[in-house]
Amino acid sequence: MTAPVQGRLDDVVVVGGGAAGLCLAHWLSGTGTGVTLVEAPDGPLRPAERTWCYWEAGAGEFEEAVVASWERLRVRGPDGAVIESAPAPLRYRMVRSGPFERLVHSRLAASPAARVLRATAHEVRDAPYGAEVRCTTAGGQPLVLHGRRVFDSRPVRDTPPHRTLLLQHFRGWFVRTAVPRFDPGVADLMDFRVPQPGHGLAFGYVLPLAPDRALVEYTEFSRAPLTTDAYEAALLQYTGEVLRLGRFTVESAEQGAIPMTDARFPRRTGRAAFRIGAAGGATRPATGYTFAAVQRQSRAIATALRESSGVVPPPHGRRALAMDAVLLRALDTGRVDGPRFFTDLFRRVPMERLLRFLDGGSTPWEEFGIGLRTPVGPMLRTAAELPFLARRATGRSEESPR
């Protein structure tokens, strides 16, 4: 390849210091790949502290950044029925973005082939030697970075053309109760004992951190987010009338919205420029989980570059995406009742198998068996409908043909 006229030529430039960018920079540096990680300077472009959760067997690569984990998981139906299980060898883990960033930065600082720069990236474009990233430093100076490859994790503005688009939107409180109210050994993945919206579904989510501390969230799968006041009212109802926490204080809060869609996210934006993370389709459409997928994809990219294959693998397989498209459509049209669907699925399928399925690690035979434990008629009708629906960049789901 032709070298740049001036400046350092990295093997890889990674744009964005979120989960995807940090994971990829970490795995690349471990293979000796020359990598520059570009993070936004302090200010409005740097996101607030975030929480990422995932399940994994054994001690993972980022175990030092795990702030809490749970061996047992629970789902509660609308009638209060409890499904609880220990999905060994899997364990549910919580990572906070601050400790995770500090851990990866310390590892990158120990690698002579890696560096971290604070700058605002504006444009990624092809160059004779690969690709270049045009930036502005924190001091306002222009900066051009050169890489044989560029991996861009910055959020995309618009969702690509799709047939179904729901949002997983939520607000969570980190609470401290006056007296012990939580079992630190059990996490509630879905608690459907909350009022259900007219469209979509809603549930509570409780991750205990201590007998008197927990992250308590109100979450909806629907087409549009709520106002902050509406989330606050829902959380007050859930913590007061359902969980009966009594007196408590809110130590901090977090809020967000995650697209759940069958859109096809392009992984390549130029001859040597690629998208990763949520911008590259790493969010699992049916669950909203992303962290495990970016770890998987980052390892695969690092291996591919080390072996000079040049292949950037997709974060999810075609079979998984096809099944997710059917589920999203069935939920969006109301053909399946969301709380009943998920409650029945967790009741009828061993939790370890179901979590592997949701993470893309199940076999075709296991997936067939899981499919038989869903409402077969509505799901088959939805699968038959999907090929005839147009993909539109409308910001909403396509209407079903009458």
N, C-alpha and C positions, 0 to 999 in steps of 0.2 A: 504494500500500500504506500501511497505517497505521503510523506510526512507533512505536518502543518508548516506554514511559513515561519511562525514563531510560537514559542510556548511549549509546554509539556504535552506529550501525547500519551494519554492513559490507555490502557487496554479497555477500560470501561469507565464511563461517567454515569453515576446514578443520581437522578434528580428527585428530590423529596425525601425528607427524613421521618416519614411515618413508619408503620410496621413493615410495609413492603420494601421500602428503600433501605431501612436498617437491616432487615433480614438478608437482603441480597448482598449488601456491602459486606456483611459479616461472612457469609459463605464464600464470597469471591476472595476476600482477603485470606481466608483459610487455605485456599489453593495456590496462593502466591500471585494471584492476578493483580495487576496494578489498577487501583480503583480510587476515584475521587467521588465522595458523597457530598452533594450540594443540598444544604438545608437553608430554609428561609431565616433571615435575621430575626431577632426579637422584635415583636410588633404584631400588627393585626393578621399577618399571614401565617403566624405560628399558632397552631390549634391549641386549645386548652387541654388540660390533662384528660386523658381518655382511658377507658377500661376495655381490655380485650380478653375474651374467654375462649377456651378450646378444651378438648379432651385429648389425652395422650397416654400411652402405656409407658411405664418406666420413667426414669429421669431424662428429661429432654435437654436439648442444647441450651435452652434459656432458663433452666430451673432456678438460677440465682435471682431472676427477676420476678418469679412467681410470688405473689403476696399472700395468696390463700389457695387451698385446694380442698376437694371433697371426694370421698370415696363413695358416698351414697347420694343418689339423685331422686327427686320426687316430682310427680305430676298430680295435680288435683283437678278433678272434674268439676263442672258447674254445680253438681249436687254435693260436693265435698268429698266424693270418693277418692281414695288415695292409692296411687301406684308408686311404690318405692322399691328401689333396687340398688345393688352395688354392681356396676357394670365392669367388674374386674376383667382384664388387667387395666382397663381405662380409668383415668382419674380426671375429674373436671378441675381446670386451673384458671385462675385469674391473674392477669398481668396488667399493671398500670404503666402508662406510656412513659412517665418520668423515670422510674427505676429501669425500665427496659432500655430507654435511650442511653442512660448513664452506663449500663452494662456493655452495650455494643460499642459506645464511644471508647470505653477503656480498652476493649479488645482491638479496635481499629488503631488506637494510639500505640499499641504494642507491635503493630505490623508495619514493617518498613515500606511495604508496597501500597499502603492506604493513607488517605488523608481526608479530613472533613473541612469543608468550606462553608461559610455563612454568606449566602448571596441569594438574590431573587432571580430565578430563571424566567426568561421571557419567551424564548424561542429555541426550538431544536430543529436543526436542518442538516441535510446531507452535505458531506464534504468529500473531496477526493480520497482522503485517508480513512473515512468512516462517517462521523457526524460531529457537529459542533453545537455547543450550548451557549447562547448569548445571555449574559446575566448583568446584574447591577450589584455591586458590593454594598455592604451596610453603610459605607461612607459615600455612596452615590457614584462610584467610579464604574465605567463599563468594564466588563470582563468576558473573555471568550475562552471556553474550555473545549479541549479537543479530545475525542475518544474514538477508538476503533469501533466501539459500540456505545450506544446511549440507551439506558433504561429509565423511563419516565413514569413516576408514580403519582404525579400531580392529578387532582380530581378533574374529570371532564365536566364541561358545563352542561351539556345536554345528553340525555339518554339516547343511544342509537335506536334506529327503527325497531319496533317491538309489536307483539300482539297483546301482551299483558304487562301492566306496570302497576305494582302495588308498592307501598312504602312500609317498612318496618320502622315505626317512629315511636319514640319513648322519652320519658323523663325519669331520672332516678335520684333518690336521696340516699346519702350516706348518713344513717341515723345512729344515735346513741340513746338507748332507753334508760329510764330511771331504775328499773330492776331487770334482771335477766329474762329475755323473751325468746331467745333463739337457740337452736341446736346447732353448734358449729360443725357438726359432722354430716349435715344434710343440706343440700342446696335445692331450692324449688325452681325447676326449669320453667314450668308453666302452671299457673294457678288461675283457673277459669272462674273463680268465685267473685267475679267483678261484673258489673252491667255490660252487656254486649252491645256494640254499636249497630246501627241499622245496616251497615255494609261492612263486611270483613269480620274480624274477631279481635278480642282484647284479652289480656291476661296479666297477672302479677308475676314478678320474678324476684326471688329473694336469695341473696348470697350472704350467709352469716359469716362474719369475721371474728366474732367473739360472742359470748352469751348475751352481751348487751350492745353489740354493734353489728350492722349489716348494711349492704346495699339493697335497697328496696326500689324496684322499678315498676312503672305502669307502661305497658307496651301495647300497641295496636298494629295489626296488619290491615291497612285500608288504603284508599286512594289519595288521601290528603292528610297532612299533619294537623295537629290541634294548636290552639294558642297555649302559651305558657300557663295562663290562668286555668284553662281546661285541664291540663296535665296536673296542676297543683290540686285542683278539686278532686280529680280521680285518685291521686295519691292519698289525700286526706281521707277519702272514703275507704280506700283499701287498708291503710294502716290503722284506721280507727274502727271501722265496722267489721272488717274481715279478719285482720291480724290481731286486733284488740291490743295494740302495743301499750296503751296507756300514755303516760307522759314520756316525751322524747324530745331530743333536739336534732335539728338537721345541721350536720357539720359541713356538708358541701353537696352540690347537685351537679348532674350532667344531663345533657339532652342531645338528641340526634335523630337523624332519619337516614335509613339505609334503603336504597332501591332494591326491590325484589322483582326481577324482570326476566323475560326470555329473550331480551335483546342480545345481539351478537356483537360483543365488544372487540374491535380490531386490535390485534396484538402487535401489529407492525404499523409504524407511521412514516417510515422512510426506509431507504436501503439498509441503513445500519441503526435505525432508531425503533425502539419497542416500548410498549406500555406494559406495566406490571401493576399488581395490586388491584384494588377495586376498579381503577380506570382500565385495567386489562381484563376484567371479567372474573377476578378471583373471588368475589363474594358469591357464596352458594345461593342460587336464586330462591330455593325453598326454605332456607333457614336464616339468611343474613349473616352467617358466620364467614369470616375471612381469614383470621390469623393462621389457622392450620394450613389453609391452602397456600398462603404466601410462603410459609416455611417450606412446604413441599416443592413449590415451583422454584423457589430460590436455590434449593439444593440441586434440583434438576438442571437449572441454568448454569450453575457453577460447574457441574459435571460435564455438561455439553461443551462449555468453553474450554475446559481443561483438555477434553478429548478432541477439540477442534471440529466438532460436528456442526456448529453454527445453528443448531436447531433450538428454538425457544419453545418449550412444551406448553400446551394449554394448561390452565390451572384445574380444569375439570374435564372429565371425559364426555364424549357425545351421549353415551347412554344415560349418564346422570343428568345431563342438561335436558334431555328429552323427557325424562320422568318428571323433572322439576317443572317443565313447561306445562305438563298436564295438570299437576297439582295446583300451580298458581292459577291456571285458567278455571279449574273447578272451584277453587275458593272465591275467585273474583266474580264468577257468575252466580254464586250461591247454590250451585248444584250439590255441594257437600257442606255440611254444617261444621265450621272450623273447630269449635271446642270439642264436639263429639268425635270428629275425625282424629284429632291428635290424641285425645284421651283413649280412644279405642285402640289406636296404633300402639301406644305405649303399654296398654294392657295385654294385647295379643301377641306382641313380638318381644322376645328377650331384649332387654335394654342394651346390652353390649352389642348385639347384632344390629339393632336399630341405629345406634350411634355410629357404628362402622359404615352403615348404609348412608347416613347423612353426611359422612365424611368422604364418601366415594371409595370406601375400601371393601365393599361387599362383592360377592360373586354373583354372576347372572342367576344362578339357581336360588340363592338367598333373596335376590331382588324379586324373582318370580313369586316366592313364598310370601314376601312382604306385600306384594301387589294383591294377592288373594285375600289379604286381611284389610283391604280398603273397600269402600263402596264400589264394587266392580262395575255396576251399570253406569252410574254417573261418570266414572273415570273413563270407561270405554267410549261413551258418547263424546266426552271432551277430547279424547285422543283422535277420534274420527273427525272432529270439527277443525282442529288446529291447522291442517294443511290447506284449508280453504280460506283462512283468515289472512288479510294483508298485514304486513308489518308497516307501521306508521310512526313517524317521529312527531307524535301529537302531544306527548306529555301525559297521555291517558291510555287506558286499555281500549283495544278495538272492540266495538260492539259485536255481539254474537248475531249471526244471521237468523232471521225469524223463520 
